[in-house]
Structures are given as C-alpha cells and as structure tokens.
Amino acid sequence: MALRSLGVELHCRCIQTESRPIGRHIGKVELIPPNSHCEETEIIATLKKTGQEVCLDPEAPWVKKVIEKIMSNSSRR
Amino acid sequence: MALRSLGVELHCRCIQTESRPIGRHIGKVELIPPNSHCEETEIIATLKKTGQEVCLDPEAPWVKKVIEKIMSNSSRR
C-alpha cells in the first residue's frame, strides 16, 4: 500500500482490455510504460460519469487516436 | 473527496509545468482532457523513484515525444 501510494505497482494492473471505442466517455487516461513489475505498456482510462477504471489496448487504433486527440486539443487553445 | 475518488477534479491540478526534459524519470503519465472544471489539457507525470507528481506542458515537444514513445513501445512487443 505504501509503495502503491508512491505510484509503484507490483504487478500488471490490466487483465483484459476494452475493445469497444469508448473514447467520448473517458475522463482521464493513465499511461504506464513497461517496468520491472509489468512488461507491458498499460493504458487505464477513468470513465467520466462512473469513475470506473477501464484498461485499453495500447495497440488499438481507436486508443491511439484518443491519445492523439487529447494531445492535439491542447495545442488549439 | 468522494468526487475526487471518482476521478473527478473540481479545479485544474497544475499551477506550473516542468520545463526540463525529465522523460527517463517518468514512471507513469496521466492525461486529463479539458473538462467542466478545467479548460486546459493537463498532463501529470509520476516520477519513478520518488512518486512525486509533476505537471508537464502538453505543448512541449519533449512531452509529446514521451507520450509517443510510450505508445510506440507497446507496438514493439
């Protein structure tokens, strides 16, 4: 718990990923690069209304687009 | 607090952003698109060793590269 509060996970957090394109329901996205506790890149979205955490497939084209959109929106302000 | 646990923030979280390229110290990155409580895209990195949260500038080229690298690494597995 102490380690977790430091943002360190001791194992992979995702078991399965959401395949449906739920981009417009996403309130925030966490990107976790591979590390000593998990060799996969993990993407965890938090849904706007429910706060539910959903794992996304980093290789899914719609997921890449969601990330790109968040990054490009910030340039348009 | 209840709302925060739902992943909902009631205001912007970032006051200032890190200008130094600290990409290799980043353990995970949170992307928060503009919402009703904050009109700016916020990018919050958690540092590997300390767990410290650091705000990044979404428009900084090195920040965009960090995000791109995380996303592209996942395709190489």
Backbone of each chain as nested JSON, in Angstrom:
{
  "chains": [
    {"id": "A", "residues": [
      {"number": 1, "name": "MET", "atoms": {"N": [0.847, -1.203, 0.0], "CA": [0.0, 0.0, 0.0], "C": [0.882, 1.252, 0.0]}},
      {"number": 2, "name": "ALA", "atoms": {"N": [1.928, 1.21, 0.805], "CA": [2.845, 2.343, 0.829], "C": [3.489, 2.536, -0.543]}},
      {"number": 3, "name": "LEU", "atoms": {"N": [3.925, 1.417, -1.109], "CA": [4.535, 1.502, -2.428], "C": [3.536, 1.979, -3.459]}},
      {"number": 4, "name": "ARG", "atoms": {"N": [2.308, 1.484, -3.342], "CA": [1.302, 1.868, -4.31], "C": [1.038, 3.37, -4.25]}},
      {"number": 5, "name": "SER", "atoms": {"N": [1.079, 3.904, -3.035], "CA": [0.833, 5.339, -2.921], "C": [1.964, 6.141, -3.544]}},
      {"number": 6, "name": "LEU", "atoms": {"N": [3.092, 5.5, -3.754], "CA": [4.196, 6.15, -4.461], "C": [4.041, 6.012, -5.976]}},
      {"number": 7, "name": "GLY", "atoms": {"N": [2.926, 5.461, -6.412], "CA": [2.704, 5.307, -7.834], "C": [3.4, 4.075, -8.382]}},
      {"number": 8, "name": "VAL", "atoms": {"N": [3.819, 3.198, -7.506], "CA": [4.512, 1.988, -7.932], "C": [3.564, 0.795, -7.807]}},
      {"number": 9, "name": "GLU", "atoms": {"N": [3.391, 0.084, -8.881], "CA": [2.563, -1.116, -8.851], "C": [3.48, -2.322, -8.859]}},
      {"number": 10, "name": "LEU", "atoms": {"N": [3.1, -3.345, -8.13], "CA": [3.972, -4.51, -8.041], "C": [3.606, -5.614, -9.031]}},
      {"number": 11, "name": "HIS", "atoms": {"N": [2.641, -5.339, -9.855], "CA": [2.243, -6.312, -10.878], "C": [1.494, -5.553, -11.965]}},
      {"number": 12, "name": "CYS", "atoms": {"N": [1.188, -6.241, -13.076], "CA": [0.369, -5.61, -14.107], "C": [-1.017, -5.328, -13.543]}},
      {"number": 13, "name": "ARG", "atoms": {"N": [-1.608, -4.236, -13.953], "CA": [-2.941, -3.896, -13.448], "C": [-4.046, -4.365, -14.383]}},
      {"number": 14, "name": "CYS", "atoms": {"N": [-3.69, -4.622, -15.647], "CA": [-4.725, -4.966, -16.614], "C": [-4.772, -6.463, -16.883]}},
      {"number": 15, "name": "ILE", "atoms": {"N": [-5.963, -7.007, -16.807], "CA": [-6.149, -8.409, -17.154], "C": [-6.742, -8.501, -18.552]}},
      {"number": 16, "name": "GLN", "atoms": {"N": [-7.752, -7.682, -18.786], "CA": [-8.308, -7.626, -20.138], "C": [-8.532, -6.184, -20.526]}},
      {"number": 17, "name": "THR", "atoms": {"N": [-8.656, -5.948, -21.847], "CA": [-8.823, -4.574, -22.316], "C": [-10.18, -4.402, -22.992]}},
      {"number": 18, "name": "GLU", "atoms": {"N": [-10.651, -3.165, -22.949], "CA": [-11.944, -2.814, -23.554], "C": [-11.762, -2.735, -25.061]}},
      {"number": 19, "name": "SER", "atoms": {"N": [-12.588, -3.446, -25.8], "CA": [-12.427, -3.397, -27.255], "C": [-13.346, -2.367, -27.899]}},
      {"number": 20, "name": "ARG", "atoms": {"N": [-14.454, -2.042, -27.232], "CA": [-15.37, -1.053, -27.819], "C": [-14.764, 0.347, -27.738]}},
      {"number": 21, "name": "PRO", "atoms": {"N": [-14.955, 1.157, -28.78], "CA": [-14.393, 2.514, -28.755], "C": [-15.196, 3.419, -27.814]}},
      {"number": 22, "name": "ILE", "atoms": {"N": [-14.692, 3.618, -26.61], "CA": [-15.428, 4.363, -25.592], "C": [-14.802, 5.744, -25.351]}},
      {"number": 23, "name": "GLY", "atoms": {"N": [-14.075, 6.232, -26.388], "CA": [-13.332, 7.488, -26.263], "C": [-14.099, 8.638, -25.634]}},
      {"number": 24, "name": "ARG", "atoms": {"N": [-15.359, 8.827, -26.054], "CA": [-16.066, 10.019, -25.562], "C": [-16.514, 9.895, -24.118]}},
      {"number": 25, "name": "HIS", "atoms": {"N": [-16.383, 8.712, -23.527], "CA": [-16.756, 8.555, -22.125], "C": [-15.555, 8.715, -21.187]}},
      {"number": 26, "name": "ILE", "atoms": {"N": [-14.397, 8.943, -21.784], "CA": [-13.17, 8.939, -20.985], "C": [-12.91, 10.29, -20.326]}},
      {"number": 27, "name": "GLY", "atoms": {"N": [-12.745, 10.28, -19.022], "CA": [-12.452, 11.498, -18.268], "C": [-10.966, 11.744, -18.128]}},
      {"number": 28, "name": "LYS", "atoms": {"N": [-10.198, 10.668, -17.958], "CA": [-8.745, 10.8, -17.96], "C": [-8.11, 9.469, -18.347]}},
      {"number": 29, "name": "VAL", "atoms": {"N": [-6.854, 9.537, -18.728], "CA": [-6.141, 8.349, -19.18], "C": [-4.79, 8.281, -18.483]}},
      {"number": 30, "name": "GLU", "atoms": {"N": [-4.464, 7.09, -17.984], "CA": [-3.157, 6.881, -17.367], "C": [-2.313, 6.013, -18.311]}},
      {"number": 31, "name": "LEU", "atoms": {"N": [-1.088, 6.436, -18.572], "CA": [-0.176, 5.643, -19.412], "C": [0.945, 5.116, -18.532]}},
      {"number": 32, "name": "ILE", "atoms": {"N": [1.099, 3.805, -18.503], "CA": [2.156, 3.232, -17.671], "C": [3.113, 2.446, -18.561]}},
      {"number": 33, "name": "PRO", "atoms": {"N": [4.33, 2.983, -18.754], "CA": [5.316, 2.274, -19.593], "C": [5.72, 0.966, -18.913]}},
      {"number": 34, "name": "PRO", "atoms": {"N": [6.275, 0.037, -19.701], "CA": [6.757, -1.215, -19.113], "C": [7.742, -0.915, -17.991]}},
      {"number": 35, "name": "ASN", "atoms": {"N": [7.704, -1.695, -16.932], "CA": [8.649, -1.504, -15.824], "C": [8.986, -2.87, -15.235]}},
      {"number": 36, "name": "SER", "atoms": {"N": [9.719, -2.858, -14.155], "CA": [10.206, -4.138, -13.621], "C": [9.065, -5.017, -13.106]}},
      {"number": 37, "name": "HIS", "atoms": {"N": [7.905, -4.428, -12.867], "CA": [6.79, -5.215, -12.327], "C": [5.792, -5.653, -13.394]}},
      {"number": 38, "name": "CYS", "atoms": {"N": [5.887, -5.031, -14.558], "CA": [4.944, -5.365, -15.629], "C": [5.601, -5.056, -16.959]}},
      {"number": 39, "name": "GLU", "atoms": {"N": [5.728, -6.051, -17.806], "CA": [6.498, -5.843, -19.032], "C": [5.654, -5.279, -20.183]}},
      {"number": 40, "name": "GLU", "atoms": {"N": [4.373, -5.043, -19.915], "CA": [3.528, -4.474, -20.959], "C": [3.232, -2.998, -20.677]}},
      {"number": 41, "name": "THR", "atoms": {"N": [3.051, -2.239, -21.743], "CA": [2.539, -0.885, -21.583], "C": [1.076, -0.991, -21.187]}},
      {"number": 42, "name": "GLU", "atoms": {"N": [0.697, -0.287, -20.117], "CA": [-0.7, -0.339, -19.709], "C": [-1.344, 1.038, -19.851]}},
      {"number": 43, "name": "ILE", "atoms": {"N": [-2.558, 1.019, -20.356], "CA": [-3.324, 2.257, -20.505], "C": [-4.625, 2.079, -19.747]}},
      {"number": 44, "name": "ILE", "atoms": {"N": [-4.822, 2.925, -18.758], "CA": [-6.012, 2.788, -17.925], "C": [-6.825, 4.074, -18.001]}},
      {"number": 45, "name": "ALA", "atoms": {"N": [-8.037, 3.953, -18.535], "CA": [-8.925, 5.109, -18.66], "C": [-9.878, 5.14, -17.475]}},
      {"number": 46, "name": "THR", "atoms": {"N": [-10.17, 6.341, -17.01], "CA": [-11.196, 6.507, -15.982], "C": [-12.413, 7.131, -16.658]}},
      {"number": 47, "name": "LEU", "atoms": {"N": [-13.559, 6.5, -16.515], "CA": [-14.756, 6.997, -17.195], "C": [-15.33, 8.214, -16.473]}},
      {"number": 48, "name": "LYS", "atoms": {"N": [-15.866, 9.153, -17.278], "CA": [-16.366, 10.427, -16.746], "C": [-17.434, 10.231, -15.68]}},
      {"number": 49, "name": "LYS", "atoms": {"N": [-18.49, 9.553, -16.025], "CA": [-19.657, 9.538, -15.141], "C": [-19.499, 8.643, -13.922]}},
      {"number": 50, "name": "THR", "atoms": {"N": [-18.926, 7.47, -14.143], "CA": [-18.903, 6.482, -13.068], "C": [-17.579, 6.433, -12.323]}},
      {"number": 51, "name": "GLY", "atoms": {"N": [-16.521, 6.982, -12.918], "CA": [-15.211, 6.88, -12.3], "C": [-14.605, 5.485, -12.451]}},
      {"number": 52, "name": "GLN", "atoms": {"N": [-15.303, 4.637, -13.184], "CA": [-14.834, 3.265, -13.402], "C": [-13.499, 3.261, -14.16]}},
      {"number": 53, "name": "GLU", "atoms": {"N": [-12.595, 2.38, -13.763], "CA": [-11.318, 2.267, -14.464], "C": [-11.381, 1.134, -15.474]}},
      {"number": 54, "name": "VAL", "atoms": {"N": [-10.97, 1.463, -16.7], "CA": [-11.07, 0.505, -17.789], "C": [-9.727, 0.42, -18.481]}},
      {"number": 55, "name": "CYS", "atoms": {"N": [-9.232, -0.788, -18.687], "CA": [-7.967, -0.937, -19.396], "C": [-8.189, -0.872, -20.901]}},
      {"number": 56, "name": "LEU", "atoms": {"N": [-7.288, -0.179, -21.579], "CA": [-7.383, -0.054, -23.024], "C": [-6.188, -0.73, -23.679]}},
      {"number": 57, "name": "ASP", "atoms": {"N": [-6.399, -1.166, -24.913], "CA": [-5.329, -1.822, -25.668], "C": [-4.453, -0.762, -26.336]}},
      {"number": 58, "name": "PRO", "atoms": {"N": [-3.18, -0.666, -25.935], "CA": [-2.294, 0.371, -26.5], "C": [-2.116, 0.237, -28.013]}},
      {"number": 59, "name": "GLU", "atoms": {"N": [-2.424, -0.94, -28.54], "CA": [-2.238, -1.144, -29.971], "C": [-3.502, -0.893, -30.783]}},
      {"number": 60, "name": "ALA", "atoms": {"N": [-4.622, -0.699, -30.108], "CA": [-5.875, -0.462, -30.836], "C": [-5.845, 0.923, -31.484]}},
      {"number": 61, "name": "PRO", "atoms": {"N": [-6.145, 0.993, -32.786], "CA": [-6.102, 2.294, -33.474], "C": [-6.977, 3.347, -32.785]}},
      {"number": 62, "name": "TRP", "atoms": {"N": [-8.141, 2.967, -32.292], "CA": [-9.011, 3.993, -31.658], "C": [-8.387, 4.519, -30.371]}},
      {"number": 63, "name": "VAL", "atoms": {"N": [-7.627, 3.694, -29.706], "CA": [-6.971, 4.13, -28.464], "C": [-5.865, 5.144, -28.804]}},
      {"number": 64, "name": "LYS", "atoms": {"N": [-5.086, 4.819, -29.828], "CA": [-4.038, 5.753, -30.265], "C": [-4.662, 7.098, -30.651]}},
      {"number": 65, "name": "LYS", "atoms": {"N": [-5.818, 7.035, -31.323], "CA": [-6.48, 8.284, -31.729], "C": [-6.946, 9.095, -30.523]}},
      {"number": 66, "name": "VAL", "atoms": {"N": [-7.458, 8.409, -29.508], "CA": [-7.909, 9.112, -28.301], "C": [-6.736, 9.872, -27.679]}},
      {"number": 67, "name": "ILE", "atoms": {"N": [-5.595, 9.208, -27.578], "CA": [-4.401, 9.846, -27.0], "C": [-3.955, 11.035, -27.858]}},
      {"number": 68, "name": "GLU", "atoms": {"N": [-3.908, 10.789, -29.185], "CA": [-3.502, 11.866, -30.104], "C": [-4.439, 13.067, -30.002]}},
      {"number": 69, "name": "LYS", "atoms": {"N": [-5.738, 12.776, -29.852], "CA": [-6.713, 13.863, -29.769], "C": [-6.494, 14.688, -28.496]}},
      {"number": 70, "name": "ILE", "atoms": {"N": [-6.257, 14.02, -27.394], "CA": [-6.023, 14.746, -26.139], "C": [-4.794, 15.649, -26.301]}},
      {"number": 71, "name": "MET", "atoms": {"N": [-3.731, 15.098, -26.92], "CA": [-2.501, 15.869, -27.083], "C": [-2.682, 17.029, -28.059]}},
      {"number": 72, "name": "SER", "atoms": {"N": [-3.464, 16.814, -29.117], "CA": [-3.593, 17.869, -30.126], "C": [-4.577, 18.932, -29.669]}},
      {"number": 73, "name": "ASN", "atoms": {"N": [-5.574, 18.569, -28.888], "CA": [-6.521, 19.557, -28.373], "C": [-5.808, 20.634, -27.59]}},
      {"number": 74, "name": "SER", "atoms": {"N": [-4.76, 20.207, -26.874], "CA": [-4.083, 21.152, -26.009], "C": [-3.341, 22.211, -26.822]}},
      {"number": 75, "name": "SER", "atoms": {"N": [-3.081, 21.931, -28.079], "CA": [-2.354, 22.892, -28.908], "C": [-3.284, 23.918, -29.536]}},
      {"number": 76, "name": "ARG", "atoms": {"N": [-4.582, 23.654, -29.424], "CA": [-5.525, 24.527, -30.12], "C": [-6.075, 25.635, -29.235]}},
      {"number": 77, "name": "ARG", "atoms": {"N": [-5.652, 25.636, -27.977], "CA": [-6.186, 26.677, -27.093], "C": [-5.591, 28.034, -27.425]}}
    ]},
    {"id": "B", "residues": [
      {"number": 1, "name": "MET", "atoms": {"N": [-13.913, 14.927, -1.645], "CA": [-13.101, 13.704, -1.554], "C": [-13.799, 12.553, -2.249]}},
      {"number": 2, "name": "ALA", "atoms": {"N": [-15.109, 12.486, -2.035], "CA": [-15.875, 11.433, -2.702], "C": [-15.79, 11.606, -4.219]}},
      {"number": 3, "name": "LEU", "atoms": {"N": [-15.957, 12.858, -4.645], "CA": [-15.891, 13.116, -6.073], "C": [-14.504, 12.828, -6.613]}},
      {"number": 4, "name": "ARG", "atoms": {"N": [-13.506, 13.22, -5.817], "CA": [-12.137, 13.001, -6.273], "C": [-11.862, 11.514, -6.447]}},
      {"number": 5, "name": "SER", "atoms": {"N": [-12.412, 10.698, -5.569], "CA": [-12.182, 9.264, -5.687], "C": [-12.85, 8.709, -6.943]}},
      {"number": 6, "name": "LEU", "atoms": {"N": [-13.791, 9.46, -7.483], "CA": [-14.412, 9.05, -8.746], "C": [-13.585, 9.522, -9.939]}},
      {"number": 7, "name": "GLY", "atoms": {"N": [-12.44, 10.092, -9.667], "CA": [-11.601, 10.553, -10.767], "C": [-12.036, 11.918, -11.267]}},
      {"number": 8, "name": "VAL", "atoms": {"N": [-12.872, 12.597, -10.494], "CA": [-13.36, 13.908, -10.885], "C": [-12.627, 14.974, -10.076]}},
      {"number": 9, "name": "GLU", "atoms": {"N": [-12.011, 15.916, -10.762], "CA": [-11.358, 17.014, -10.075], "C": [-12.23, 18.246, -10.222]}},
      {"number": 10, "name": "LEU", "atoms": {"N": [-12.283, 19.065, -9.197], "CA": [-13.151, 20.235, -9.24], "C": [-12.431, 21.503, -9.689]}},
      {"number": 11, "name": "HIS", "atoms": {"N": [-11.159, 21.371, -10.009], "CA": [-10.393, 22.521, -10.477], "C": [-9.183, 21.986, -11.231]}},
      {"number": 12, "name": "CYS", "atoms": {"N": [-8.438, 22.905, -11.866], "CA": [-7.21, 22.479, -12.53], "C": [-6.224, 21.99, -11.467]}},
      {"number": 13, "name": "ARG", "atoms": {"N": [-5.44, 20.998, -11.804], "CA": [-4.468, 20.471, -10.844], "C": [-3.086, 21.082, -11.018]}},
      {"number": 14, "name": "CYS", "atoms": {"N": [-2.84, 21.638, -12.207], "CA": [-1.488, 22.131, -12.478], "C": [-1.408, 23.645, -12.343]}},
      {"number": 15, "name": "ILE", "atoms": {"N": [-0.432, 24.106, -11.601], "CA": [-0.198, 25.541, -11.492], "C": [0.961, 25.914, -12.401]}},
      {"number": 16, "name": "GLN", "atoms": {"N": [2.024, 25.114, -12.326], "CA": [3.141, 25.34, -13.229], "C": [3.606, 24.003, -13.8]}},
      {"number": 17, "name": "THR", "atoms": {"N": [4.336, 24.077, -14.922], "CA": [4.773, 22.83, -15.562], "C": [6.298, 22.74, -15.56]}},
      {"number": 18, "name": "GLU", "atoms": {"N": [6.757, 21.493, -15.592], "CA": [8.203, 21.217, -15.604], "C": [8.74, 21.491, -16.999]}},
      {"number": 19, "name": "SER", "atoms": {"N": [9.782, 22.309, -17.078], "CA": [10.308, 22.608, -18.411], "C": [11.485, 21.707, -18.775]}},
      {"number": 20, "name": "ARG", "atoms": {"N": [12.17, 21.155, -17.754], "CA": [13.308, 20.285, -18.062], "C": [12.817, 18.947, -18.59]}},
      {"number": 21, "name": "PRO", "atoms": {"N": [13.496, 18.379, -19.577], "CA": [13.068, 17.085, -20.137], "C": [13.396, 15.947, -19.176]}},
      {"number": 22, "name": "ILE", "atoms": {"N": [12.402, 15.519, -18.422], "CA": [12.621, 14.518, -17.381], "C": [12.054, 13.156, -17.778]}},
      {"number": 23, "name": "GLY", "atoms": {"N": [11.925, 12.98, -19.107], "CA": [11.282, 11.777, -19.632], "C": [11.722, 10.463, -19.002]}},
      {"number": 24, "name": "ARG", "atoms": {"N": [13.036, 10.299, -18.808], "CA": [13.505, 8.991, -18.343], "C": [13.232, 8.75, -16.867]}},
      {"number": 25, "name": "HIS", "atoms": {"N": [12.769, 9.769, -16.158], "CA": [12.442, 9.579, -14.749], "C": [10.971, 9.279, -14.518]}},
      {"number": 26, "name": "ILE", "atoms": {"N": [10.231, 9.252, -15.626], "CA": [8.772, 9.148, -15.504], "C": [8.312, 7.693, -15.37]}},
      {"number": 27, "name": "GLY", "atoms": {"N": [7.562, 7.429, -14.317], "CA": [7.019, 6.094, -14.094], "C": [5.662, 5.908, -14.722]}},
      {"number": 28, "name": "LYS", "atoms": {"N": [4.842, 6.929, -14.665], "CA": [3.568, 6.896, -15.384], "C": [3.111, 8.31, -15.682]}},
      {"number": 29, "name": "VAL", "atoms": {"N": [2.178, 8.407, -16.628], "CA": [1.691, 9.709, -17.069], "C": [0.169, 9.699, -17.071]}},
      {"number": 30, "name": "GLU", "atoms": {"N": [-0.416, 10.751, -16.535], "CA": [-1.863, 10.888, -16.551], "C": [-2.223, 11.993, -17.539]}},
      {"number": 31, "name": "LEU", "atoms": {"N": [-3.172, 11.721, -18.438], "CA": [-3.63, 12.734, -19.384], "C": [-5.06, 13.102, -19.027]}},
      {"number": 32, "name": "ILE", "atoms": {"N": [-5.302, 14.371, -18.783], "CA": [-6.647, 14.808, -18.423], "C": [-7.126, 15.823, -19.456]}},
      {"number": 33, "name": "PRO", "atoms": {"N": [-8.081, 15.422, -20.292], "CA": [-8.594, 16.351, -21.307], "C": [-9.338, 17.496, -20.621]}},
      {"number": 34, "name": "PRO", "atoms": {"N": [-9.525, 18.62, -21.334], "CA": [-10.292, 19.726, -20.77], "C": [-11.67, 19.229, -20.342]}},
      {"number": 35, "name": "ASN", "atoms": {"N": [-12.165, 19.75, -19.239], "CA": [-13.496, 19.36, -18.773], "C": [-14.146, 20.563, -18.104]}},
      {"number": 36, "name": "SER", "atoms": {"N": [-15.299, 20.356, -17.519], "CA": [-16.054, 21.499, -16.992], "C": [-15.334, 22.175, -15.823]}},
      {"number": 37, "name": "HIS", "atoms": {"N": [-14.378, 21.47, -15.217], "CA": [-13.688, 22.052, -14.065], "C": [-12.336, 22.66, -14.411]}},
      {"number": 38, "name": "CYS", "atoms": {"N": [-11.836, 22.312, -15.594], "CA": [-10.529, 22.841, -16.003], "C": [-10.488, 22.881, -17.521]}},
      {"number": 39, "name": "GLU", "atoms": {"N": [-10.266, 24.053, -18.078], "CA": [-10.365, 24.172, -19.525], "C": [-9.061, 23.834, -20.251]}},
      {"number": 40, "name": "GLU", "atoms": {"N": [-8.034, 23.476, -19.5], "CA": [-6.768, 23.127, -20.126], "C": [-6.542, 21.611, -20.085]}},
      {"number": 41, "name": "THR", "atoms": {"N": [-5.863, 21.102, -21.094], "CA": [-5.407, 19.722, -21.027], "C": [-4.297, 19.651, -19.983]}},
      {"number": 42, "name": "GLU", "atoms": {"N": [-4.406, 18.707, -19.052], "CA": [-3.371, 18.585, -18.027], "C": [-2.654, 17.239, -18.176]}},
      {"number": 43, "name": "ILE", "atoms": {"N": [-1.345, 17.299, -18.048], "CA": [-0.528, 16.091, -18.114], "C": [0.27, 16.012, -16.823]}},
      {"number": 44, "name": "ILE", "atoms": {"N": [0.029, 14.959, -16.073], "CA": [0.691, 14.833, -14.779], "C": [1.522, 13.553, -14.758]}},
      {"number": 45, "name": "ALA", "atoms": {"N": [2.825, 13.718, -14.628], "CA": [3.731, 12.573, -14.593], "C": [4.033, 12.211, -13.144]}},
      {"number": 46, "name": "THR", "atoms": {"N": [4.138, 10.918, -12.887], "CA": [4.584, 10.459, -11.572], "C": [6.003, 9.937, -11.729]}},
      {"number": 47, "name": "LEU", "atoms": {"N": [6.921, 10.46, -10.931], "CA": [8.325, 10.066, -11.069], "C": [8.563, 8.676, -10.476]}},
      {"number": 48, "name": "LYS", "atoms": {"N": [9.461, 7.944, -11.13], "CA": [9.738, 6.552, -10.735], "C": [10.18, 6.422, -9.291]}},
      {"number": 49, "name": "LYS", "atoms": {"N": [11.221, 7.111, -8.933], "CA": [11.855, 6.847, -7.637], "C": [11.099, 7.447, -6.465]}},
      {"number": 50, "name": "THR", "atoms": {"N": [10.622, 8.667, -6.653], "CA": [10.053, 9.382, -5.509], "C": [8.534, 9.329, -5.461]}},
      {"number": 51, "name": "GLY", "atoms": {"N": [7.907, 8.998, -6.592], "CA": [6.453, 9.038, -6.632], "C": [5.918, 10.454, -6.723]}},
      {"number": 52, "name": "GLN", "atoms": {"N": [6.82, 11.407, -6.837], "CA": [6.425, 12.816, -6.93], "C": [5.594, 13.073, -8.196]}},
      {"number": 53, "name": "GLU", "atoms": {"N": [4.548, 13.88, -8.076], "CA": [3.745, 14.228, -9.244], "C": [4.211, 15.556, -9.815]}},
      {"number": 54, "name": "VAL", "atoms": {"N": [4.423, 15.557, -11.122], "CA": [4.961, 16.729, -11.801], "C": [4.084, 17.045, -12.996]}},
      {"number": 55, "name": "CYS", "atoms": {"N": [3.668, 18.282, -13.124], "CA": [2.867, 18.672, -14.281], "C": [3.76, 18.948, -15.484]}},
      {"number": 56, "name": "LEU", "atoms": {"N": [3.314, 18.467, -16.639], "CA": [4.079, 18.676, -17.868], "C": [3.278, 19.553, -18.823]}},
      {"number": 57, "name": "ASP", "atoms": {"N": [4.006, 20.261, -19.68], "CA": [3.373, 21.122, -20.664], "C": [2.968, 20.289, -21.882]}},
      {"number": 58, "name": "PRO", "atoms": {"N": [1.661, 20.181, -22.16], "CA": [1.201, 19.353, -23.284], "C": [1.737, 19.837, -24.627]}},
      {"number": 59, "name": "GLU", "atoms": {"N": [2.171, 21.089, -24.675], "CA": [2.654, 21.625, -25.944], "C": [4.16, 21.487, -26.112]}},
      {"number": 60, "name": "ALA", "atoms": {"N": [4.855, 21.072, -25.075], "CA": [6.31, 20.941, -25.177], "C": [6.654, 19.745, -26.069]}},
      {"number": 61, "name": "PRO", "atoms": {"N": [7.521, 19.958, -27.054], "CA": [7.887, 18.859, -27.956], "C": [8.385, 17.621, -27.215]}},
      {"number": 62, "name": "TRP", "atoms": {"N": [9.192, 17.809, -26.161], "CA": [9.731, 16.629, -25.454], "C": [8.621, 15.857, -24.756]}},
      {"number": 63, "name": "VAL", "atoms": {"N": [7.568, 16.554, -24.338], "CA": [6.446, 15.875, -23.679], "C": [5.679, 15.038, -24.707]}},
      {"number": 64, "name": "LYS", "atoms": {"N": [5.453, 15.625, -25.872], "CA": [4.773, 14.884, -26.948], "C": [5.569, 13.628, -27.299]}},
      {"number": 65, "name": "LYS", "atoms": {"N": [6.908, 13.781, -27.324], "CA": [7.76, 12.623, -27.662], "C": [7.672, 11.536, -26.596]}},
      {"number": 66, "name": "VAL", "atoms": {"N": [7.615, 11.933, -25.33], "CA": [7.495, 10.953, -24.247], "C": [6.207, 10.124, -24.431]}},
      {"number": 67, "name": "ILE", "atoms": {"N": [5.112, 10.82, -24.719], "CA": [3.823, 10.137, -24.915], "C": [3.901, 9.205, -26.126]}},
      {"number": 68, "name": "GLU", "atoms": {"N": [4.458, 9.749, -27.224], "CA": [4.584, 8.936, -28.445], "C": [5.429, 7.693, -28.199]}},
      {"number": 69, "name": "LYS", "atoms": {"N": [6.483, 7.865, -27.406], "CA": [7.381, 6.736, -27.14], "C": [6.651, 5.651, -26.331]}},
      {"number": 70, "name": "ILE", "atoms": {"N": [5.887, 6.072, -25.349], "CA": [5.144, 5.091, -24.554], "C": [4.186, 4.318, -25.469]}},
      {"number": 71, "name": "MET", "atoms": {"N": [3.503, 5.067, -26.353], "CA": [2.535, 4.423, -27.233], "C": [3.209, 3.515, -28.258]}},
      {"number": 72, "name": "SER", "atoms": {"N": [4.39, 3.925, -28.753], "CA": [5.019, 3.117, -29.801], "C": [5.746, 1.911, -29.214]}},
      {"number": 73, "name": "ASN", "atoms": {"N": [6.232, 2.035, -27.982], "CA": [6.884, 0.893, -27.337], "C": [5.947, -0.297, -27.251]}},
      {"number": 74, "name": "SER", "atoms": {"N": [4.683, 0.008, -27.023], "CA": [3.737, -1.085, -26.824], "C": [3.525, -1.877, -28.102]}},
      {"number": 75, "name": "SER", "atoms": {"N": [3.855, -1.268, -29.239], "CA": [3.655, -1.983, -30.5], "C": [4.823, -2.885, -30.838]}},
      {"number": 76, "name": "ARG", "atoms": {"N": [5.911, -2.718, -30.096], "CA": [7.121, -3.457, -30.451], "C": [7.259, -4.768, -29.699]}},
      {"number": 77, "name": "ARG", "atoms": {"N": [6.298, -5.046, -28.804], "CA": [6.424, -6.278, -28.023], "C": [6.084, -7.482, -28.893]}}
    ]}
  ]
}
